[in-house]
Amino acid sequence: MPAVQDIFGTMVFSDKVMRERLPEEAYAAVQRTLKSGRRLQPDTAEAVASAMRDWALEKGATHFTHWFQPMTGVTAEKHDSFIKPDGRGGVLMEFSGKELIHGEPDASSFPSGGLRATFEARGYTAWDPTSYAFIRDGVLYIPTAFCSYGGEALDQKTPLLRSMEALGRQAVRVLRLFGHDDVKAVFPMVGAEQEYFLVERDMFERRADLIYTGRTLFGARPPKGQELDDHYFGTVKPRVAAFMRDINEELWKLGVCAKTEHNEAAPAQHELACIYNTANIAADHNQLVMDVMQKTAKRHGLVCLLHEKPFAGVNGSGKHNNWSMATDTGINVFDPGETPGENAQFLLFLCAVIKAADDYQDALRASVARAGNDHRLGAAEAPPAIISMFLGDELTEVLDSIENDRPLGQKEKTLFKVGVHALPPFPKDTTDRNRTSPFAYTGAKFEFRMPGSAASISSCNIAINTAVAEELRQFADELEQAEDFNGALHALIRRVIHEHKRIIFNGNGYDPGWIEEAARRGLHNLRSTPEALPHFTDEKNIELFTRHRVFTENELRARQEVFQEEYCKLVLIEGKTALGMARREIFPAVSRFTCKLAQSAMAQRELLPERRARYENSVVSYLTQLMDAAYSLSGELEDALTAAEGIRDLTEKSFHLRDHVLPVMGALRAACDDMETVTGEDAWPMPTYGELLYGVK
């Protein structure tokens, strides 16, 4: 493998490349666009397009594509070649400023929530100059936003960029009150941790549930799961290590700062984390990470599973979204300094996040609502579906002293002693980590642990950015009018702590008692996607997103409809897949095995009349009972699916699927999994959990 510094960013049309290849005036114009959002002039766009084309051709590219992120949760691309006829039987390699700035894909073939009809096909992609173009597989990828003919956002990038601008505007107002007149911009910074499973491709291809749904709908637990905790941070297997090396090399070429990789808690589960970047670039990079993982796995004879819960009985996969805010002058507003109790600026920004999490808990929960994540949240492996915040003992004590207007004893940084003389002591962090908290302060940043592994991180960051922007707006409005700034600041911080401390919880989120405590505090417990998604269009949330011009009301309602429809489609696909697997694979296989055992019992009695064939008779009886129960359940499942198909209202349909289809699927699975435990290994029609989880050597 070549040296990292020699390959890093070599396939990216980066700032360094632009500085080298663009005329000085064009480069300066691009920088003004990046810093102030000014529109690029046509002559500048032509200069950029020309330089980008020449660079791409030198790198072996033959095509370009506007790479965008529709509301499907994955990326989309349409490839166009650089060639243009020269009129003499040959071709020229051309790429214009117009082709760089915008494209025109079909907008009616992507989810739009009614914003586009089939006969209204025109849509536009618009170049996002804040995210660098890159080359993959001979194609120049141009990151773009995607909108309809009427200007409505049809993607994840457009509202994310809007939310970043909203947050930046309000954060600058607040910082000016603290004398930071040099700050011109504030950016949300994000580092995403990506969890995933690896399984053998040949086993994957023999499982209809994995092929169609990304998760196993049947499967008895193996004797060993993750009980011994021997996989987490364990030695990486050679094939997995080779896979990780290939991922790193490709990501580094694309300028993605893949930093940390390790085995996760469950067998066959792993994680990759990237270094912080601005929220929109972090979102682009995370989409690249998922795509590179899946394509690289194929080359290694593996399949990368990104479903939130591909296996029952072991941990599912999340995507931890580490979020903070930084100024263009290098200040992290969530850095508490040595004495957080005296850092009023830090405390005010901390209060903005506390108030945002409390005021908009429903919007934050809805931002991560999807069918797969419902199997993970609250399953003693991920945060509960209740939004709460972990601050740690020190910060909680600071806030408590402010609320009760009592002095706080100053503490020196504690040295953490490990009890081995050869190892030096090191400073102890001011907060512990709480993996049961959905929204934890982990030192100069917040870790939002609720997103599922397959989701775009744009959705949750849109919600976080906008909610915090609203609280900062309220703070700035109040403090800008204050005659006594310091007095008003202290009163504001104290009031916010008193009114919103219910959202702070430093305890065990897995404890069943927390559900009761959260209810007493008046916190939402939106346990499923059908419960969470309708809150997108609560009046206060419509006001939030429209006030900051992140969504229009129509865009917000359309997004809710898209996500409800996705939930319904996914559960219907799962139900139909489970029904087909049971009737076409499991029932016939078990029936053949049962008949074989019955015939064996009869043969034994003919040869040895005194032989009772206890094993054969017992298993035949047990399997017959299970088969009868499972067959009846398959009929119930078919009826429930048929009823769901006839429901037109998406909210009603989603609740029907949750309450009538998923429970029957669970019961059918339980009966089939019991059959698996007594059916001969050679007779079972699909790879088992043991083979899937431990098959990669």
C-alpha positions as CSV (number, residue, x, y, z in Angstrom):
1,M,0.0,0.0,0.0
2,P,1.4,3.4,-0.9
3,A,2.1,6.0,1.8
4,V,-1.0,7.7,2.9
5,Q,0.4,11.2,2.4
6,D,1.2,10.3,-1.2
7,I,-2.3,9.2,-2.1
8,F,-4.5,11.4,0.2
9,G,-6.9,13.6,-1.9
10,T,-5.3,12.6,-5.2
11,M,-8.7,12.1,-6.7
12,V,-10.2,15.3,-5.4
13,F,-10.5,18.6,-7.1
14,S,-9.4,20.2,-3.9
15,D,-8.5,23.7,-2.8
16,K,-4.9,22.9,-3.5
17,V,-5.7,21.8,-7.1
18,M,-7.9,24.8,-7.7
19,R,-5.2,27.2,-6.4
20,E,-2.7,25.6,-8.9
21,R,-5.0,25.4,-11.9
22,L,-7.4,28.3,-11.7
23,P,-6.5,31.9,-12.8
24,E,-6.0,34.0,-9.7
25,E,-9.2,36.0,-10.2
26,A,-11.3,32.9,-10.7
27,Y,-9.8,31.2,-7.6
28,A,-10.5,34.4,-5.5
29,A,-14.1,34.3,-6.8
30,V,-14.6,30.7,-5.8
31,Q,-13.2,31.5,-2.3
32,R,-15.7,34.4,-2.0
33,T,-18.5,32.0,-2.9
34,L,-17.3,29.5,-0.2
35,K,-17.1,32.1,2.5
36,S,-20.0,34.4,1.8
37,G,-22.3,32.3,-0.4
38,R,-22.1,34.7,-3.3
39,R,-23.2,33.4,-6.7
40,L,-20.5,32.4,-9.2
41,Q,-20.5,34.6,-12.3
42,P,-20.7,32.7,-15.7
43,D,-17.1,33.5,-16.6
44,T,-15.8,32.1,-13.3
45,A,-17.9,29.0,-13.8
46,E,-16.4,28.5,-17.3
47,A,-12.9,28.8,-15.8
48,V,-13.6,26.3,-13.1
49,A,-15.3,23.9,-15.6
50,S,-12.3,24.1,-18.0
51,A,-9.8,23.4,-15.2
52,M,-11.9,20.7,-13.7
53,R,-12.2,19.0,-17.1
54,D,-8.5,19.1,-17.9
55,W,-7.7,17.7,-14.4
56,A,-10.3,14.9,-14.7
57,L,-9.1,13.9,-18.2
58,E,-5.5,13.7,-16.9
59,K,-6.8,11.3,-14.2
60,G,-8.4,9.1,-16.8
61,A,-12.0,10.2,-16.4
62,T,-14.3,9.9,-19.5
63,H,-17.6,10.9,-17.9
64,F,-19.0,13.3,-15.4
65,T,-22.1,13.1,-13.1
66,H,-24.1,15.4,-10.9
67,W,-24.0,13.4,-7.7
68,F,-27.0,14.1,-5.4
69,Q,-28.9,12.7,-2.4
70,P,-32.6,12.2,-3.0
71,M,-35.0,11.3,-0.2
72,T,-34.4,7.6,-0.8
73,G,-31.5,7.6,1.7
74,V,-29.0,6.7,-1.0
75,T,-27.2,8.7,-3.6
76,A,-28.1,9.1,-7.3
77,E,-26.0,9.7,-10.4
78,K,-26.4,10.0,-14.2
79,H,-23.2,9.7,-16.2
80,D,-22.5,11.9,-19.3
81,S,-19.4,11.7,-21.3
82,F,-17.2,14.6,-22.1
83,I,-17.3,13.9,-25.8
84,K,-18.7,16.3,-28.4
85,P,-18.7,15.7,-32.2
86,D,-16.1,17.9,-33.9
87,G,-18.0,17.9,-37.2
88,R,-15.2,15.9,-39.0
89,G,-16.0,12.4,-37.7
90,G,-14.0,12.9,-34.5
91,V,-14.8,14.1,-31.0
92,L,-13.7,16.9,-28.7
93,M,-13.6,16.6,-24.9
94,E,-15.7,19.5,-23.6
95,F,-17.3,20.5,-20.3
96,S,-18.9,23.9,-20.0
97,G,-19.7,26.1,-17.0
98,K,-23.4,25.5,-17.6
99,E,-22.8,21.7,-17.4
100,L,-20.9,22.2,-14.2
101,I,-23.4,24.5,-12.5
102,H,-26.6,22.6,-13.2
103,G,-28.1,19.4,-14.6
104,E,-31.6,18.2,-15.3
105,P,-32.6,14.7,-14.0
106,D,-36.1,13.4,-14.0
107,A,-37.7,14.7,-10.8
108,S,-40.9,12.5,-11.0
109,S,-39.1,9.2,-10.5
110,F,-37.8,10.0,-7.0
111,P,-39.9,10.3,-3.9
112,S,-41.4,13.8,-3.6
113,G,-44.3,13.5,-1.3
114,G,-46.6,14.9,-3.9
115,L,-44.4,17.9,-4.9
116,R,-43.9,16.3,-8.3
117,A,-46.4,14.3,-10.4
118,T,-45.5,11.8,-13.1
119,F,-46.4,14.3,-15.8
120,E,-44.2,17.0,-14.0
121,A,-40.8,15.5,-14.6
122,R,-38.5,18.5,-14.7
123,G,-36.0,18.8,-11.9
124,Y,-32.6,20.4,-11.4
125,T,-29.3,19.6,-9.8
126,A,-27.2,22.6,-8.7
127,W,-23.5,22.4,-8.0
128,D,-22.5,22.7,-4.3
129,P,-19.1,24.4,-4.5
130,T,-18.6,23.9,-0.7
131,S,-18.1,20.1,-1.4
132,Y,-15.2,19.2,-3.6
133,A,-15.6,17.2,-6.8
134,F,-13.9,13.9,-7.0
135,I,-13.2,11.0,-9.4
136,R,-14.3,7.4,-9.0
137,D,-14.0,4.6,-11.6
138,G,-13.3,7.0,-14.4
139,V,-16.2,9.4,-13.6
140,L,-16.0,13.0,-12.3
141,Y,-18.5,13.3,-9.5
142,I,-19.9,16.8,-8.8
143,P,-21.7,17.1,-5.5
144,T,-25.0,18.8,-6.1
145,A,-28.3,19.8,-4.6
146,F,-31.5,18.5,-6.1
147,C,-34.7,20.6,-6.5
148,S,-38.0,20.6,-8.5
149,Y,-39.0,22.8,-11.3
150,G,-40.8,24.9,-8.7
151,G,-37.7,25.2,-6.5
152,E,-38.8,22.8,-3.8
153,A,-36.1,20.7,-2.1
154,L,-36.2,17.1,-3.2
155,D,-33.0,16.0,-1.5
156,Q,-31.1,15.9,1.8
157,K,-28.4,18.3,0.9
158,T,-30.5,21.4,0.2
159,P,-32.2,21.6,3.6
160,L,-28.9,20.7,5.3
161,L,-27.2,23.7,3.7
162,R,-30.2,25.9,4.7
163,S,-30.0,24.7,8.3
164,M,-26.3,25.4,8.4
165,E,-26.8,28.9,7.2
166,A,-29.6,29.4,9.8
167,L,-27.4,28.1,12.6
168,G,-24.5,30.3,11.5
169,R,-26.6,33.5,11.3
170,Q,-27.8,33.1,14.9
171,A,-24.5,31.9,16.3
172,V,-22.7,34.9,14.9
173,R,-25.3,37.2,16.6
174,V,-24.6,35.6,20.0
175,L,-20.8,35.7,19.6
176,R,-20.9,39.4,18.7
177,L,-22.5,40.0,22.1
178,F,-19.4,38.5,23.7
179,G,-17.1,40.8,21.7
180,H,-16.2,38.4,18.9
181,D,-16.5,41.0,16.1
182,D,-13.9,39.2,14.0
183,V,-16.2,36.1,13.7
184,K,-17.8,36.1,10.2
185,A,-19.2,32.6,10.1
186,V,-20.0,29.6,12.4
187,F,-20.2,26.1,11.1
188,P,-21.7,22.9,12.6
189,M,-19.0,20.3,12.6
190,V,-19.8,16.6,12.4
191,G,-17.9,13.3,12.8
192,A,-19.8,10.2,11.9
193,E,-19.1,6.7,13.3
194,Q,-20.4,4.0,10.9
195,E,-21.2,0.5,12.1
196,Y,-21.7,-2.4,9.8
197,F,-21.7,-6.3,9.5
198,L,-19.8,-8.4,7.1
199,V,-21.0,-11.8,5.9
200,E,-20.0,-14.3,3.2
201,R,-21.5,-13.5,-0.2
202,D,-22.4,-17.1,-1.0
203,M,-24.4,-17.4,2.3
204,F,-26.0,-14.0,1.6
205,E,-27.2,-15.1,-1.8
206,R,-29.0,-18.1,-0.2
207,R,-31.0,-15.9,2.1
208,A,-34.0,-14.2,0.5
209,D,-34.6,-12.1,3.6
210,L,-31.1,-10.6,3.4
211,I,-31.4,-10.0,-0.4
212,Y,-34.8,-8.3,-0.2
213,T,-34.8,-6.6,3.2
214,G,-31.2,-6.4,4.5
215,R,-32.1,-8.2,7.7
216,T,-32.8,-11.8,8.7
217,L,-36.5,-12.5,9.2
218,F,-35.8,-16.0,10.5
219,G,-32.9,-17.5,12.4
220,A,-32.5,-19.4,15.7
221,R,-29.8,-17.9,17.9
222,P,-26.5,-19.8,17.9
223,P,-25.1,-21.2,21.2
224,K,-22.7,-18.3,21.3
225,G,-23.6,-14.7,20.4
226,Q,-21.8,-11.8,22.0
227,E,-22.1,-12.9,25.6
228,L,-18.4,-13.3,26.1
229,D,-17.6,-9.8,24.9
230,D,-14.6,-11.3,23.0
231,H,-15.3,-9.6,19.6
232,Y,-15.4,-6.0,20.7
233,F,-11.9,-4.5,20.0
234,G,-10.7,-8.0,19.3
235,T,-8.1,-9.1,16.8
236,V,-9.3,-8.3,13.3
237,K,-9.5,-11.3,11.0
238,P,-7.2,-11.4,8.0
239,R,-9.9,-11.1,5.4
240,V,-11.6,-8.3,7.3
241,A,-8.2,-6.5,7.7
242,A,-7.7,-6.7,3.9
243,F,-11.1,-5.3,3.3
244,M,-10.4,-2.5,5.7
245,R,-7.1,-1.7,4.0
246,D,-8.8,-1.4,0.6
247,I,-11.6,0.8,2.1
248,N,-9.0,3.1,3.6
249,E,-7.0,3.4,0.5
250,E,-10.0,4.4,-1.7
251,L,-11.4,6.7,0.9
252,W,-8.1,8.5,1.4
253,K,-7.8,9.0,-2.3
254,L,-11.2,10.7,-2.2
255,G,-10.1,13.0,0.6
256,V,-12.2,11.2,3.3
257,C,-10.4,11.2,6.6
258,A,-11.1,7.6,7.7
259,K,-9.5,7.5,11.1
260,T,-10.6,4.7,13.4
261,E,-11.5,1.1,12.6
262,H,-12.2,-1.9,14.9
263,N,-14.4,-4.9,15.7
264,E,-17.7,-3.9,17.3
265,A,-19.6,-5.8,20.0
266,A,-21.5,-8.4,17.9
267,P,-19.8,-11.2,16.0
268,A,-19.2,-10.0,12.4
269,Q,-19.8,-6.4,13.3
270,H,-17.3,-3.6,12.8
271,E,-17.0,0.2,12.8
272,L,-15.3,2.9,10.9
273,A,-15.1,6.6,12.0
274,C,-14.1,9.7,10.2
275,I,-12.5,12.9,11.4
276,Y,-14.7,16.0,11.8
277,N,-15.7,18.2,8.9
278,T,-18.4,20.7,8.2
279,A,-21.8,19.1,8.4
280,N,-22.5,19.0,4.6
281,I,-19.1,17.6,3.7
282,A,-19.4,15.0,6.6
283,A,-22.7,14.0,5.1
284,D,-21.2,13.6,1.6
285,H,-18.3,11.6,3.0
286,N,-20.6,9.3,5.0
287,Q,-22.5,8.5,1.9
288,L,-19.2,7.7,0.2
289,V,-18.2,5.6,3.1
290,M,-21.3,3.4,2.8
291,D,-21.0,3.1,-0.9
292,V,-17.2,2.2,-0.8
293,M,-17.9,-0.3,1.9
294,Q,-20.5,-2.2,-0.1
295,K,-18.6,-2.2,-3.3
296,T,-15.3,-3.1,-1.7
297,A,-17.0,-6.0,0.1
298,K,-18.0,-7.5,-3.2
299,R,-14.4,-7.6,-4.4
300,H,-13.6,-9.6,-1.2
301,G,-16.4,-12.2,-1.6
302,L,-18.3,-10.5,1.2
303,V,-21.5,-8.5,1.7
304,C,-21.6,-5.4,3.8
305,L,-24.9,-5.2,5.8
306,L,-25.9,-1.7,6.7
307,H,-29.4,-2.5,8.1
308,E,-29.9,-1.3,11.7
309,K,-30.8,-4.8,12.9
310,P,-29.7,-7.5,10.6
311,F,-29.6,-10.2,13.3
312,A,-31.9,-10.7,16.3
313,G,-30.3,-11.4,19.6
314,V,-27.1,-9.4,19.0
315,N,-26.4,-5.7,18.8
316,G,-27.7,-3.8,15.8
317,S,-25.8,-1.1,14.0
318,G,-26.0,2.7,14.6
319,K,-24.4,5.8,13.3
320,H,-23.1,8.0,16.1
321,N,-23.3,11.6,15.0
322,N,-20.7,13.7,16.9
323,W,-21.8,17.3,16.6
324,S,-20.2,20.6,17.6
325,M,-19.9,24.2,16.4
326,A,-16.8,26.1,15.3
327,T,-16.1,29.6,14.1
328,D,-14.1,30.7,11.1
329,T,-11.5,31.9,13.6
330,G,-11.0,28.5,15.2
331,I,-13.2,28.7,18.3
332,N,-15.1,25.6,19.4
333,V,-18.1,27.1,21.3
334,F,-18.6,24.0,23.3
335,D,-15.1,24.0,24.8
336,P,-15.7,24.6,28.5
337,G,-12.2,25.8,29.2
338,E,-10.6,25.1,32.6
339,T,-13.4,26.4,34.6
340,P,-16.8,25.9,32.9
341,G,-18.6,27.5,35.7
342,E,-17.0,30.8,34.8
343,N,-17.3,30.5,31.0
344,A,-20.5,32.3,30.3
345,Q,-20.2,32.0,26.6
346,F,-19.9,28.2,26.8
347,L,-22.8,28.0,29.3
348,L,-25.1,30.0,27.0
349,F,-24.4,27.8,24.0
350,L,-24.8,24.7,26.2
351,C,-28.2,26.1,27.4
352,A,-29.2,26.5,23.7
353,V,-28.6,22.8,23.1
354,I,-30.4,21.8,26.3
355,K,-33.4,24.0,25.5
356,A,-33.4,22.8,21.8
357,A,-33.4,19.1,22.9
358,D,-36.3,19.8,25.3
359,D,-38.4,22.0,23.0
360,Y,-37.9,19.9,19.9
361,Q,-37.5,16.3,21.3
362,D,-40.3,15.1,18.9
363,A,-38.5,16.6,15.9
364,L,-35.2,15.0,16.9
365,R,-36.9,11.6,17.3
366,A,-38.7,11.9,14.0
367,S,-35.4,12.7,12.3
368,V,-34.1,9.2,12.9
369,A,-37.4,7.3,12.5
370,R,-37.3,4.4,10.1
371,A,-38.5,0.8,10.0
372,G,-35.1,-0.7,10.7
373,N,-34.3,1.7,13.6
374,D,-37.4,0.7,15.4
375,H,-35.8,-2.8,16.0
376,R,-32.7,-1.1,17.5
377,L,-33.8,1.8,19.7
378,G,-34.6,0.8,23.2
379,A,-33.2,-2.7,22.7
380,A,-30.6,-2.4,25.5
381,E,-27.9,-1.9,22.9
382,A,-28.8,1.6,21.7
383,P,-30.4,4.6,23.3
384,P,-34.1,4.4,24.2
385,A,-36.6,6.2,22.0
386,I,-36.9,8.9,24.7
387,I,-34.8,12.0,24.0
388,S,-32.6,13.0,27.0
389,M,-29.2,14.6,27.5
390,F,-26.2,13.4,29.5
391,L,-23.9,16.1,30.8
392,G,-21.9,14.3,33.4
393,D,-21.5,15.1,37.1
394,E,-19.3,18.2,36.8
395,L,-21.4,20.1,34.3
396,T,-24.6,19.1,36.1
397,E,-23.2,20.4,39.3
398,V,-22.3,23.7,37.6
399,L,-25.9,24.1,36.3
400,D,-27.4,23.2,39.6
401,S,-25.3,25.9,41.4
402,I,-26.4,28.5,38.9
403,E,-30.0,27.5,39.2
404,N,-29.9,27.7,43.0
405,D,-27.6,30.7,43.1
406,R,-25.0,29.1,45.3
407,P,-21.2,29.2,44.9
408,L,-19.5,26.3,43.2
409,G,-16.3,25.0,44.7
410,Q,-13.5,25.1,42.2
411,K,-11.9,21.8,41.5
412,E,-8.5,21.1,40.0
413,K,-8.3,18.7,37.2
414,T,-8.1,15.2,38.7
415,L,-5.2,13.0,37.7
416,F,-6.3,9.5,36.7
417,K,-4.0,7.0,38.4
418,V,-4.0,3.5,37.0
419,G,-2.0,1.8,39.8
420,V,1.0,0.8,37.7
421,H,4.2,2.8,38.5
422,A,5.6,2.4,35.0
423,L,2.5,4.1,33.5
424,P,2.3,7.9,34.0
425,P,-0.9,9.5,35.5
426,F,-3.0,11.5,33.0
427,P,-5.7,14.1,33.4
428,K,-9.2,12.7,34.0
429,D,-12.0,13.9,31.7
430,T,-14.6,16.1,33.2
431,T,-17.4,13.8,32.0
432,D,-17.7,10.1,31.8
433,R,-19.3,8.5,28.7
434,N,-22.9,7.3,28.8
435,R,-23.6,4.9,25.9
436,T,-27.3,4.7,27.0
437,S,-27.9,8.4,26.4
438,P,-29.4,9.5,23.1
439,F,-27.6,12.9,23.3
440,A,-24.5,13.0,25.4
441,Y,-22.0,15.8,26.0
442,T,-18.6,14.1,25.6
443,G,-16.3,17.0,25.9
444,A,-16.4,19.9,23.5
445,K,-19.0,18.1,21.4
446,F,-22.3,16.2,21.6
447,E,-22.8,12.6,20.5
448,F,-26.2,12.0,19.1
449,R,-26.4,8.2,19.2
450,M,-29.9,7.6,17.8
451,P,-29.4,7.5,13.9
452,G,-29.5,4.0,12.4
453,S,-26.6,2.7,10.4
454,A,-28.3,2.9,7.0
455,A,-29.6,6.5,7.4
456,S,-28.3,9.7,5.9
457,I,-26.8,11.8,8.7
458,S,-28.3,14.9,7.0
459,S,-31.7,14.3,8.5
460,C,-30.7,14.4,12.1
461,N,-28.3,17.3,11.5
462,I,-31.0,19.3,9.8
463,A,-33.1,18.9,13.0
464,I,-30.3,19.7,15.4
465,N,-29.0,22.7,13.5
466,T,-32.4,24.3,13.1
467,A,-33.5,23.6,16.7
468,V,-30.3,25.1,18.1
469,A,-30.6,28.1,15.7
470,E,-34.0,28.9,17.0
471,E,-32.9,28.9,20.6
472,L,-29.9,31.1,19.7
473,R,-32.3,33.5,17.9
474,Q,-34.4,33.8,21.0
475,F,-31.3,34.4,23.2
476,A,-29.9,37.0,20.8
477,D,-33.3,38.8,20.6
478,E,-33.4,39.0,24.4
479,L,-29.8,39.9,25.1
480,E,-29.4,42.5,22.3
481,Q,-32.2,44.5,24.0
482,A,-30.8,44.2,27.5
483,E,-29.5,47.3,29.3
484,D,-27.4,45.2,31.7
485,F,-25.9,42.5,29.6
486,N,-24.3,40.5,32.4
487,G,-27.4,40.6,34.6
488,A,-29.6,39.6,31.7
489,L,-27.2,36.8,30.7
490,H,-27.1,35.3,34.2
491,A,-30.9,35.5,34.4
492,L,-31.4,33.9,31.0
493,I,-29.0,31.0,31.8
494,R,-30.6,30.5,35.2
495,R,-34.2,30.5,33.7
496,V,-33.3,28.0,30.9
497,I,-31.7,25.6,33.4
498,H,-34.8,25.8,35.7
499,E,-37.3,25.4,32.8
500,H,-35.5,22.6,30.8
501,K,-33.5,20.6,33.3
502,R,-36.0,17.7,32.9
503,I,-34.2,16.8,29.7
504,I,-31.0,16.1,31.6
505,F,-30.5,12.5,32.7
506,N,-27.1,11.1,33.7
507,G,-28.4,7.6,34.7
508,N,-28.9,4.3,33.0
509,G,-31.2,4.7,30.0
510,Y,-31.6,1.0,29.8
511,D,-33.2,0.8,33.3
512,P,-37.0,0.2,32.9
513,G,-37.4,2.7,35.7
514,W,-36.2,5.4,33.4
515,I,-39.4,5.0,31.2
516,E,-41.5,5.7,34.3
517,E,-39.3,8.6,35.3
518,A,-39.4,10.1,31.8
519,A,-43.2,9.9,31.8
520,R,-43.3,11.8,35.2
521,R,-41.0,14.5,33.7
522,G,-43.4,14.8,30.7
523,L,-40.9,13.6,28.1
524,H,-42.0,12.0,24.8
525,N,-41.6,8.2,24.4
526,L,-42.2,7.8,20.7
527,R,-41.3,4.1,20.5
528,S,-42.0,3.5,16.8
529,T,-41.8,5.3,13.4
530,P,-45.6,5.5,13.0
531,E,-45.8,7.4,16.4
532,A,-42.8,9.7,15.6
533,L,-43.3,10.8,12.0
534,P,-46.6,12.7,12.4
535,H,-44.8,15.1,14.8
536,F,-42.9,16.5,11.8
537,T,-46.0,18.6,11.0
538,D,-46.9,19.7,14.5
539,E,-47.6,23.4,14.5
540,K,-44.5,24.3,16.5
541,N,-42.2,22.3,14.2
542,I,-43.7,23.8,11.1
543,E,-43.1,27.2,12.6
544,L,-39.5,26.2,13.5
545,F,-38.5,25.0,10.0
546,T,-40.3,27.7,8.1
547,R,-39.1,30.6,10.3
548,H,-35.5,29.6,9.5
549,R,-36.3,28.9,5.8
550,V,-35.1,25.3,6.1
551,F,-38.3,23.9,4.8
552,T,-41.5,25.4,3.5
553,E,-44.6,23.9,5.0
554,N,-45.2,22.0,1.7
555,E,-41.7,20.6,1.8
556,L,-42.1,19.5,5.4
557,R,-45.4,17.8,4.7
558,A,-44.0,16.2,1.6
559,R,-41.0,14.9,3.6
560,Q,-43.3,13.4,6.2
561,E,-45.3,11.6,3.5
562,V,-42.1,10.3,1.8
563,F,-40.9,8.8,5.1
564,Q,-44.3,7.3,6.0
565,E,-44.6,5.8,2.6
566,E,-41.0,4.4,2.9
567,Y,-41.9,2.8,6.2
568,C,-45.0,1.2,4.8
569,K,-43.2,-0.1,1.7
570,L,-40.4,-1.6,3.8
571,V,-42.7,-3.4,6.2
572,L,-44.8,-4.7,3.3
573,I,-41.7,-6.1,1.6
574,E,-40.6,-7.7,4.8
575,G,-44.0,-9.3,5.4
576,K,-44.2,-10.6,1.8
577,T,-40.6,-12.0,2.0
578,A,-41.3,-13.7,5.3
579,L,-44.5,-15.3,3.9
580,G,-42.7,-16.5,0.8
581,M,-39.8,-17.9,2.8
582,A,-42.0,-19.8,5.2
583,R,-44.3,-21.3,2.5
584,R,-41.7,-22.0,-0.2
585,E,-38.6,-22.9,1.8
586,I,-39.1,-23.6,5.4
587,F,-42.5,-25.5,5.4
588,P,-41.4,-27.8,2.5
589,A,-38.0,-28.5,4.1
590,V,-39.5,-29.3,7.5
591,S,-42.2,-31.4,5.9
592,R,-39.6,-33.5,4.1
593,F,-37.5,-33.9,7.2
594,T,-40.6,-34.9,9.3
595,C,-41.7,-37.5,6.7
596,K,-38.1,-38.9,6.6
597,L,-38.1,-39.3,10.4
598,A,-41.6,-40.9,10.4
599,Q,-40.5,-43.3,7.7
600,S,-37.4,-44.1,9.8
601,A,-39.5,-44.8,12.8
602,M,-41.8,-47.2,10.8
603,A,-38.8,-49.0,9.4
604,Q,-37.3,-49.5,12.8
605,R,-40.5,-50.9,14.2
606,E,-40.7,-53.4,11.3
607,L,-37.1,-54.5,11.9
608,L,-37.2,-54.3,15.7
609,P,-40.7,-54.4,17.0
610,E,-39.5,-53.7,20.6
611,R,-37.8,-50.4,19.4
612,R,-39.9,-47.4,20.4
613,A,-38.1,-44.8,18.2
614,R,-38.5,-42.2,20.9
615,Y,-36.3,-39.6,19.2
616,E,-38.1,-39.9,15.8
617,N,-41.6,-40.0,17.3
618,S,-41.0,-37.1,19.7
619,V,-39.5,-34.8,17.0
620,V,-42.2,-35.7,14.5
621,S,-44.9,-34.8,17.0
622,Y,-43.1,-31.6,18.0
623,L,-42.5,-30.5,14.4
624,T,-46.1,-31.3,13.4
625,Q,-47.5,-29.1,16.1
626,L,-45.1,-26.3,15.2
627,M,-45.9,-26.7,11.5
628,D,-49.6,-26.5,12.2
629,A,-49.2,-23.3,14.3
630,A,-46.8,-21.7,11.7
631,Y,-49.1,-22.5,8.8
632,S,-52.0,-20.9,10.6
633,L,-49.8,-17.8,11.3
634,S,-48.9,-17.7,7.6
635,G,-52.6,-17.3,6.8
636,E,-52.9,-14.6,9.4
637,L,-50.0,-12.8,7.9
638,E,-51.4,-13.0,4.4
639,D,-54.7,-11.6,5.6
640,A,-52.9,-8.7,7.5
641,L,-50.8,-7.9,4.4
642,T,-53.9,-7.9,2.2
643,A,-55.7,-5.6,4.5
644,A,-52.7,-3.3,4.6
645,E,-52.7,-3.1,0.8
646,G,-56.2,-1.7,0.9
647,I,-55.5,1.2,3.3
648,R,-54.8,4.4,1.5
649,D,-54.1,6.8,4.4
650,L,-50.4,6.5,5.2
651,T,-50.7,7.2,8.9
652,E,-53.5,4.6,9.3
653,K,-51.5,2.1,7.1
654,S,-48.3,2.5,9.1
655,F,-50.1,1.8,12.4
656,H,-51.8,-1.2,10.9
657,L,-48.5,-2.6,9.7
658,R,-47.0,-2.0,13.2
659,D,-49.9,-3.4,15.1
660,H,-51.0,-6.3,12.9
661,V,-48.3,-7.3,10.4
662,L,-45.1,-7.1,12.5
663,P,-46.5,-9.0,15.5
664,V,-47.7,-11.9,13.3
665,M,-44.3,-11.9,11.6
666,G,-42.7,-12.2,15.0
667,A,-44.9,-15.1,16.0
668,L,-44.3,-16.8,12.7
669,R,-40.6,-16.4,13.1
670,A,-40.7,-17.8,16.6
671,A,-42.4,-21.0,15.4
672,C,-40.0,-21.4,12.5
673,D,-37.0,-20.7,14.7
674,D,-38.1,-23.4,17.0
675,M,-38.4,-25.8,14.0
676,E,-34.9,-24.9,13.1
677,T,-33.5,-26.1,16.4
678,V,-34.7,-29.6,15.9
679,T,-34.5,-30.0,12.1
680,G,-31.5,-31.8,10.8
681,E,-28.6,-29.5,9.7
682,D,-28.6,-30.9,6.1
683,A,-32.4,-30.4,5.9
684,W,-32.6,-26.7,6.9
685,P,-32.9,-24.7,3.6
686,M,-30.8,-21.7,4.4
687,P,-27.5,-20.7,6.2
688,T,-28.0,-20.4,9.9
689,Y,-27.1,-17.6,12.3
690,G,-24.0,-19.5,13.4
691,E,-22.8,-19.8,9.8
692,L,-23.5,-16.1,9.0
693,L,-22.0,-14.6,12.1
694,Y,-18.9,-16.8,12.2
695,G,-18.5,-17.6,8.5
696,V,-15.9,-15.0,7.7
697,K,-12.5,-16.4,8.6
